[in-house]
Amino acid sequence: MCLLPNLIFAQTINTDNPNVYLKNFTCDGNYATFNVVNKSSKSLKGIRFDFFDQDGDPIDNLNWDLSVASGVGEKFGKYGCGPMTKYKFITKTYYW
């Protein structure tokens, strides 16, 4: 699980697939910019963040739709990264 500080510089976030990760991740409290690296054999449809409280109980989730072809890296900007600075989370991938 990850917990990010309020302002992140060049953070890499791993996902449940070792061939897909987020690089150069920054969050200003609500808006995130990052590169998605997809070294998997499938086209990526999106990323899901599952958030957990201090007791390890699931409390929320966030889905970002991201279309990234196999073997490609792409830059994105998305709103909603605020919970990443408050709660531990895991990152999951979903595919076409």
N, CA, C and O atoms as a GROMACS GRO file, in nm:
protein
  384
    1MET      N    1   0.083  -0.118   0.000
    1MET     CA    2   0.000   0.000   0.000
    1MET      C    3   0.087   0.124   0.000
    1MET      O    4   0.198   0.123   0.053
    2CYS      N    5   0.037   0.229  -0.058
    2CYS     CA    6   0.108   0.357  -0.067
    2CYS      C    7   0.036   0.463   0.014
    2CYS      O    8  -0.085   0.455   0.035
    3LEU      N    9   0.109   0.562   0.057
    3LEU     CA   10   0.055   0.686   0.113
    3LEU      C   11   0.146   0.796   0.061
    3LEU      O   12   0.267   0.792   0.084
    4LEU      N   13   0.090   0.894  -0.008
    4LEU     CA   14   0.170   0.998  -0.071
    4LEU      C   15   0.172   1.124   0.013
    4LEU      O   16   0.071   1.159   0.075
    5PRO      N   17   0.286   1.195   0.016
    5PRO     CA   18   0.288   1.326   0.083
    5PRO      C   19   0.203   1.425   0.005
    5PRO      O   20   0.160   1.395  -0.107
    6ASN      N   21   0.178   1.542   0.062
    6ASN     CA   22   0.091   1.641  -0.002
    6ASN      C   23   0.139   1.686  -0.138
    6ASN      O   24   0.057   1.715  -0.226
    7LEU      N   25   0.267   1.694  -0.159
    7LEU     CA   26   0.320   1.734  -0.288
    7LEU      C   27   0.428   1.634  -0.327
    7LEU      O   28   0.524   1.614  -0.253
    8ILE      N   29   0.412   1.572  -0.443
    8ILE     CA   30   0.501   1.464  -0.483
    8ILE      C   31   0.577   1.506  -0.606
    8ILE      O   32   0.521   1.565  -0.698
    9PHE      N   33   0.704   1.475  -0.610
    9PHE     CA   34   0.786   1.502  -0.726
    9PHE      C   35   0.843   1.370  -0.778
    9PHE      O   36   0.910   1.297  -0.706
   10ALA      N   37   0.815   1.341  -0.906
   10ALA     CA   38   0.872   1.226  -0.975
   10ALA      C   39   0.853   1.094  -0.900
   10ALA      O   40   0.944   1.011  -0.896
   11GLN      N   41   0.738   1.075  -0.842
   11GLN     CA   42   0.705   0.953  -0.770
   11GLN      C   43   0.664   0.845  -0.870
   11GLN      O   44   0.593   0.875  -0.966
   12THR      N   45   0.707   0.720  -0.848
   12THR     CA   46   0.661   0.606  -0.927
   12THR      C   47   0.562   0.527  -0.843
   12THR      O   48   0.589   0.495  -0.728
   13ILE      N   49   0.446   0.495  -0.903
   13ILE     CA   50   0.344   0.418  -0.833
   13ILE      C   51   0.327   0.286  -0.907
   13ILE      O   52   0.294   0.283  -1.025
   14ASN      N   53   0.350   0.177  -0.836
   14ASN     CA   54   0.332   0.045  -0.893
   14ASN      C   55   0.186   0.005  -0.890
   14ASN      O   56   0.109   0.055  -0.808
   15THR      N   57   0.147  -0.085  -0.980
   15THR     CA   58   0.011  -0.136  -0.984
   15THR      C   59   0.013  -0.286  -0.954
   15THR      O   60   0.118  -0.342  -0.922
   16ASP      N   61  -0.103  -0.349  -0.965
   16ASP     CA   62  -0.111  -0.494  -0.945
   16ASP      C   63  -0.045  -0.571  -1.060
   16ASP      O   64  -0.024  -0.691  -1.048
   17ASN      N   65  -0.014  -0.503  -1.170
   17ASN     CA   66   0.056  -0.564  -1.283
   17ASN      C   67   0.197  -0.504  -1.288
   17ASN      O   68   0.211  -0.384  -1.307
   18PRO      N   69   0.302  -0.586  -1.272
   18PRO     CA   70   0.438  -0.530  -1.272
   18PRO      C   71   0.478  -0.467  -1.404
   18PRO      O   72   0.580  -0.397  -1.410
   19ASN      N   73   0.402  -0.489  -1.510
   19ASN     CA   74   0.432  -0.432  -1.641
   19ASN      C   75   0.358  -0.301  -1.667
   19ASN      O   76   0.370  -0.244  -1.776
   20VAL      N   77   0.281  -0.254  -1.568
   20VAL     CA   78   0.209  -0.127  -1.581
   20VAL      C   79   0.236  -0.045  -1.454
   20VAL      O   80   0.216  -0.094  -1.343
   21TYR      N   81   0.282   0.079  -1.472
   21TYR     CA   82   0.308   0.165  -1.357
   21TYR      C   83   0.294   0.311  -1.397
   21TYR      O   84   0.293   0.345  -1.515
   22LEU      N   85   0.282   0.396  -1.297
   22LEU     CA   86   0.271   0.540  -1.316
   22LEU      C   87   0.404   0.603  -1.279
   22LEU      O   88   0.455   0.580  -1.169
   23LYS      N   89   0.462   0.682  -1.369
   23LYS     CA   90   0.590   0.748  -1.345
   23LYS      C   91   0.570   0.898  -1.339
   23LYS      O   92   0.472   0.952  -1.391
   24ASN      N   93   0.664   0.965  -1.274
   24ASN     CA   94   0.665   1.112  -1.265
   24ASN      C   95   0.533   1.164  -1.209
   24ASN      O   96   0.483   1.268  -1.252
   25PHE      N   97   0.478   1.090  -1.113
   25PHE     CA   98   0.348   1.125  -1.056
   25PHE      C   99   0.362   1.244  -0.962
   25PHE      O  100   0.443   1.242  -0.870
   26THR      N  101   0.282   1.347  -0.987
   26THR     CA  102   0.275   1.462  -0.896
   26THR      C  103   0.129   1.489  -0.863
   26THR      O  104   0.041   1.470  -0.948
   27CYS      N  105   0.104   1.534  -0.741
   27CYS     CA  106  -0.031   1.569  -0.697
   27CYS      C  107  -0.023   1.698  -0.618
   27CYS      O  108   0.052   1.708  -0.520
   28ASP      N  109  -0.099   1.799  -0.661
   28ASP     CA  110  -0.096   1.927  -0.591
   28ASP      C  111  -0.204   1.937  -0.484
   28ASP      O  112  -0.233   2.046  -0.435
   29GLY      N  113  -0.262   1.824  -0.448
   29GLY     CA  114  -0.371   1.821  -0.351
   29GLY      C  115  -0.502   1.781  -0.414
   29GLY      O  116  -0.590   1.728  -0.347
   30ASN      N  117  -0.517   1.807  -0.545
   30ASN     CA  118  -0.638   1.764  -0.616
   30ASN      C  119  -0.611   1.724  -0.760
   30ASN      O  120  -0.682   1.638  -0.814
   31TYR      N  121  -0.509   1.783  -0.825
   31TYR     CA  122  -0.482   1.754  -0.966
   31TYR      C  123  -0.350   1.679  -0.979
   31TYR      O  124  -0.248   1.722  -0.926
   32ALA      N  125  -0.354   1.568  -1.050
   32ALA     CA  126  -0.235   1.486  -1.069
   32ALA      C  127  -0.189   1.490  -1.214
   32ALA      O  128  -0.271   1.494  -1.306
   33THR      N  129  -0.059   1.488  -1.234
   33THR     CA  130  -0.002   1.465  -1.367
   33THR      C  131   0.092   1.347  -1.355
   33THR      O  132   0.157   1.328  -1.252
   34PHE      N  133   0.098   1.266  -1.460
   34PHE     CA  134   0.177   1.143  -1.455
   34PHE      C  135   0.189   1.082  -1.594
   34PHE      O  136   0.113   1.115  -1.685
   35ASN      N  137   0.285   0.991  -1.608
   35ASN     CA  138   0.300   0.910  -1.727
   35ASN      C  139   0.257   0.768  -1.693
   35ASN      O  140   0.297   0.713  -1.591
   36VAL      N  141   0.176   0.710  -1.780
   36VAL     CA  142   0.140   0.569  -1.767
   36VAL      C  143   0.233   0.491  -1.858
   36VAL      O  144   0.242   0.520  -1.978
   37VAL      N  145   0.302   0.392  -1.803
   37VAL     CA  146   0.386   0.303  -1.881
   37VAL      C  147   0.316   0.168  -1.888
   37VAL      O  148   0.291   0.106  -1.785
   38ASN      N  149   0.284   0.123  -2.009
   38ASN     CA  150   0.214  -0.004  -2.028
   38ASN      C  151   0.304  -0.098  -2.108
   38ASN      O  152   0.306  -0.094  -2.231
   39LYS      N  153   0.378  -0.182  -2.037
   39LYS     CA  154   0.464  -0.281  -2.100
   39LYS      C  155   0.394  -0.416  -2.109
   39LYS      O  156   0.456  -0.516  -2.144
   40SER      N  157   0.265  -0.419  -2.078
   40SER     CA  158   0.189  -0.544  -2.084
   40SER      C  159   0.151  -0.575  -2.229
   40SER      O  160   0.173  -0.494  -2.319
   41SER      N  161   0.094  -0.692  -2.250
   41SER     CA  162   0.053  -0.734  -2.384
   41SER      C  163  -0.091  -0.693  -2.415
   41SER      O  164  -0.142  -0.726  -2.522
   42LYS      N  165  -0.156  -0.622  -2.324
   42LYS     CA  166  -0.296  -0.581  -2.343
   42LYS      C  167  -0.307  -0.429  -2.341
   42LYS      O  168  -0.225  -0.361  -2.280
   43SER      N  169  -0.409  -0.377  -2.409
   43SER     CA  170  -0.439  -0.234  -2.402
   43SER      C  171  -0.504  -0.202  -2.269
   43SER      O  172  -0.598  -0.269  -2.227
   44LEU      N  173  -0.454  -0.100  -2.204
   44LEU     CA  174  -0.504  -0.058  -2.073
   44LEU      C  175  -0.629   0.027  -2.089
   44LEU      O  176  -0.634   0.118  -2.172
   45LYS      N  177  -0.730  -0.004  -2.009
   45LYS     CA  178  -0.855   0.075  -2.010
   45LYS      C  179  -0.857   0.177  -1.896
   45LYS      O  180  -0.914   0.285  -1.911
   46GLY      N  181  -0.795   0.142  -1.782
   46GLY     CA  182  -0.798   0.235  -1.671
   46GLY      C  183  -0.723   0.186  -1.549
   46GLY      O  184  -0.670   0.075  -1.545
   47ILE      N  185  -0.720   0.274  -1.450
   47ILE     CA  186  -0.655   0.250  -1.321
   47ILE      C  187  -0.758   0.270  -1.212
   47ILE      O  188  -0.839   0.362  -1.218
   48ARG      N  189  -0.756   0.183  -1.112
   48ARG     CA  190  -0.846   0.195  -0.997
   48ARG      C  191  -0.761   0.204  -0.871
   48ARG      O  192  -0.669   0.124  -0.850
   49PHE      N  193  -0.793   0.302  -0.787
   49PHE     CA  194  -0.728   0.319  -0.659
   49PHE      C  195  -0.827   0.279  -0.550
   49PHE      O  196  -0.938   0.332  -0.545
   50ASP      N  197  -0.788   0.188  -0.463
   50ASP     CA  198  -0.870   0.148  -0.349
   50ASP      C  199  -0.806   0.207  -0.223
   50ASP      O  200  -0.689   0.183  -0.197
   51PHE      N  201  -0.884   0.284  -0.145
   51PHE     CA  202  -0.834   0.354  -0.028
   51PHE      C  203  -0.873   0.282   0.101
   51PHE      O  204  -0.981   0.224   0.111
   52PHE      N  205  -0.782   0.288   0.200
   52PHE     CA  206  -0.801   0.219   0.327
   52PHE      C  207  -0.773   0.313   0.443
   52PHE      O  208  -0.681   0.396   0.435
   53ASP      N  209  -0.852   0.302   0.550
   53ASP     CA  210  -0.830   0.385   0.668
   53ASP      C  211  -0.717   0.328   0.754
   53ASP      O  212  -0.653   0.229   0.716
   54GLN      N  213  -0.695   0.390   0.869
   54GLN     CA  214  -0.585   0.350   0.957
   54GLN      C  215  -0.600   0.208   1.011
   54GLN      O  216  -0.502   0.148   1.055
   55ASP      N  217  -0.722   0.154   1.009
   55ASP     CA  218  -0.745   0.016   1.054
   55ASP      C  219  -0.732  -0.085   0.941
   55ASP      O  220  -0.747  -0.205   0.964
   56GLY      N  221  -0.704  -0.037   0.820
   56GLY     CA  222  -0.693  -0.125   0.705
   56GLY      C  223  -0.827  -0.160   0.641
   56GLY      O  224  -0.835  -0.249   0.557
   57ASP      N  225  -0.932  -0.089   0.681
   57ASP     CA  226  -1.066  -0.113   0.624
   57ASP      C  227  -1.081  -0.033   0.495
   57ASP      O  228  -1.040   0.083   0.489
   58PRO      N  229  -1.141  -0.094   0.391
   58PRO     CA  230  -1.164  -0.019   0.267
   58PRO      C  231  -1.268   0.090   0.289
   58PRO      O  232  -1.374   0.065   0.347
   59ILE      N  233  -1.239   0.212   0.242
   59ILE     CA  234  -1.331   0.323   0.266
   59ILE      C  235  -1.375   0.396   0.140
   59ILE      O  236  -1.477   0.465   0.141
   60ASP      N  237  -1.302   0.381   0.030
   60ASP     CA  238  -1.339   0.453  -0.092
   60ASP      C  239  -1.258   0.398  -0.208
   60ASP      O  240  -1.166   0.319  -0.189
   61ASN      N  241  -1.294   0.441  -0.328
   61ASN     CA  242  -1.214   0.408  -0.446
   61ASN      C  243  -1.227   0.520  -0.549
   61ASN      O  244  -1.316   0.605  -0.540
   62LEU      N  245  -1.138   0.517  -0.644
   62LEU     CA  246  -1.133   0.616  -0.750
   62LEU      C  247  -1.093   0.545  -0.878
   62LEU      O  248  -0.994   0.472  -0.880
   63ASN      N  249  -1.170   0.566  -0.984
   63ASN     CA  250  -1.138   0.507  -1.114
   63ASN      C  251  -1.100   0.617  -1.212
   63ASN      O  252  -1.170   0.717  -1.224
   64TRP      N  253  -0.988   0.598  -1.281
   64TRP     CA  254  -0.948   0.688  -1.388
   64TRP      C  255  -0.948   0.610  -1.518
   64TRP      O  256  -0.871   0.515  -1.532
   65ASP      N  257  -1.033   0.647  -1.613
   65ASP     CA  258  -1.032   0.586  -1.745
   65ASP      C  259  -0.911   0.638  -1.821
   65ASP      O  260  -0.894   0.759  -1.836
   66LEU      N  261  -0.828   0.546  -1.868
   66LEU     CA  262  -0.705   0.580  -1.940
   66LEU      C  263  -0.689   0.480  -2.053
   66LEU      O  264  -0.676   0.361  -2.028
   67SER      N  265  -0.689   0.525  -2.173
   67SER     CA  266  -0.670   0.436  -2.287
   67SER      C  267  -0.523   0.438  -2.328
   67SER      O  268  -0.475   0.537  -2.384
   68VAL      N  269  -0.451   0.328  -2.300
   68VAL     CA  270  -0.309   0.320  -2.332
   68VAL      C  271  -0.283   0.187  -2.399
   68VAL      O  272  -0.304   0.081  -2.339
   69ALA      N  273  -0.238   0.191  -2.522
   69ALA     CA  274  -0.210   0.069  -2.598
   69ALA      C  275  -0.094  -0.009  -2.536
   69ALA      O  276  -0.013   0.045  -2.460
   70SER      N  277  -0.088  -0.136  -2.572
   70SER     CA  278   0.022  -0.222  -2.527
   70SER      C  279   0.155  -0.168  -2.576
   70SER      O  280   0.168  -0.126  -2.691
   71GLY      N  281   0.255  -0.170  -2.489
   71GLY     CA  282   0.389  -0.127  -2.526
   71GLY      C  283   0.406   0.022  -2.543
   71GLY      O  284   0.499   0.067  -2.610
   72VAL      N  285   0.318   0.101  -2.482
   72VAL     CA  286   0.318   0.247  -2.500
   72VAL      C  287   0.326   0.318  -2.365
   72VAL      O  288   0.282   0.264  -2.263
   73GLY      N  289   0.382   0.437  -2.365
   73GLY     CA  290   0.376   0.527  -2.250
   73GLY      C  291   0.303   0.653  -2.291
   73GLY      O  292   0.316   0.699  -2.404
   74GLU      N  293   0.226   0.709  -2.199
   74GLU     CA  294   0.147   0.826  -2.234
   74GLU      C  295   0.130   0.916  -2.112
   74GLU      O  296   0.119   0.867  -2.000
   75LYS      N  297   0.129   1.048  -2.134
   75LYS     CA  298   0.114   1.144  -2.024
   75LYS      C  299  -0.033   1.180  -2.005
   75LYS      O  300  -0.108   1.194  -2.102
   76PHE      N  301  -0.074   1.195  -1.876
   76PHE     CA  302  -0.211   1.228  -1.841
   76PHE      C  303  -0.213   1.332  -1.731
   76PHE      O  304  -0.116   1.351  -1.659
   77GLY      N  305  -0.326   1.399  -1.720
   77GLY     CA  306  -0.359   1.485  -1.608
   77GLY      C  307  -0.501   1.453  -1.564
   77GLY      O  308  -0.591   1.446  -1.647
   78LYS      N  309  -0.521   1.432  -1.434
   78LYS     CA  310  -0.652   1.394  -1.382
   78LYS      C  311  -0.678   1.462  -1.249
   78LYS      O  312  -0.586   1.486  -1.171
   79TYR      N  313  -0.806   1.494  -1.226
   79TYR     CA  314  -0.848   1.548  -1.096
   79TYR      C  315  -0.884   1.434  -1.002
   79TYR      O  316  -0.921   1.325  -1.045
   80GLY      N  317  -0.873   1.460  -0.871
   80GLY     CA  318  -0.919   1.365  -0.770
   80GLY      C  319  -0.811   1.294  -0.693
   80GLY      O  320  -0.840   1.195  -0.627
   81CYS      N  321  -0.687   1.341  -0.699
   81CYS     CA  322  -0.579   1.270  -0.629
   81CYS      C  323  -0.572   1.302  -0.479
   81CYS      O  324  -0.487   1.247  -0.409
   82GLY      N  325  -0.658   1.391  -0.429
   82GLY     CA  326  -0.655   1.431  -0.289
   82GLY      C  327  -0.652   1.317  -0.188
   82GLY      O  328  -0.572   1.321  -0.095
   83PRO      N  329  -0.738   1.214  -0.204
   83PRO     CA  330  -0.736   1.104  -0.106
   83PRO      C  331  -0.602   1.030  -0.099
   83PRO      O  332  -0.571   0.968   0.003
   84MET      N  333  -0.522   1.038  -0.205
   84MET     CA  334  -0.392   0.969  -0.204
   84MET      C  335  -0.297   1.028  -0.102
   84MET      O  336  -0.203   0.962  -0.059
   85THR      N  337  -0.322   1.153  -0.062
   85THR     CA  338  -0.236   1.218   0.036
   85THR      C  339  -0.286   1.195   0.179
   85THR      O  340  -0.219   1.233   0.274
   86LYS      N  341  -0.405   1.133   0.194
   86LYS     CA  342  -0.464   1.114   0.326
   86LYS      C  343  -0.475   0.968   0.367
   86LYS      O  344  -0.471   0.936   0.486
   87TYR      N  345  -0.489   0.879   0.269
   87TYR     CA  346  -0.515   0.738   0.299
   87TYR      C  347  -0.417   0.647   0.225
   87TYR      O  348  -0.366   0.682   0.119
   88LYS      N  349  -0.392   0.533   0.283
   88LYS     CA  350  -0.315   0.431   0.213
   88LYS      C  351  -0.400   0.377   0.100
   88LYS      O  352  -0.523   0.375   0.109
   89PHE      N  353  -0.335   0.334  -0.008
   89PHE     CA  354  -0.411   0.283  -0.122
   89PHE      C  355  -0.333   0.177  -0.197
   89PHE      O  356  -0.210   0.167  -0.187
   90ILE      N  357  -0.407   0.098  -0.271
   90ILE     CA  358  -0.348   0.006  -0.367
   90ILE      C  359  -0.399   0.045  -0.505
   90ILE      O  360  -0.506   0.104  -0.519
   91THR      N  361  -0.321   0.012  -0.608
   91THR     CA  362  -0.354   0.052  -0.742
   91THR      C  363  -0.374  -0.073  -0.829
   91THR      O  364  -0.288  -0.160  -0.835
   92LYS      N  365  -0.490  -0.078  -0.895
   92LYS     CA  366  -0.524  -0.192  -0.980
   92LYS      C  367  -0.543  -0.145  -1.124
   92LYS      O  368  -0.575  -0.029  -1.148
   93THR      N  369  -0.524  -0.236  -1.217
   93THR     CA  370  -0.540  -0.205  -1.358
   93THR      C  371  -0.662  -0.278  -1.415
   93THR      O  372  -0.700  -0.385  -1.366
   94TYR      N  373  -0.722  -0.222  -1.517
   94TYR     CA  374  -0.825  -0.294  -1.592
   94TYR      C  375  -0.805  -0.271  -1.741
   94TYR      O  376  -0.752  -0.168  -1.783
   95TYR      N  377  -0.849  -0.369  -1.820
   95TYR     CA  378  -0.813  -0.376  -1.961
   95TYR      C  379  -0.934  -0.388  -2.051
   95TYR      O  380  -1.044  -0.420  -2.005
   96TRP      N  381  -0.912  -0.362  -2.181
   96TRP     CA  382  -1.015  -0.380  -2.284
   96TRP      C  383  -1.038  -0.526  -2.305
   96TRP      O  384  -1.121  -0.564  -2.388
   0.00000   0.00000   0.00000
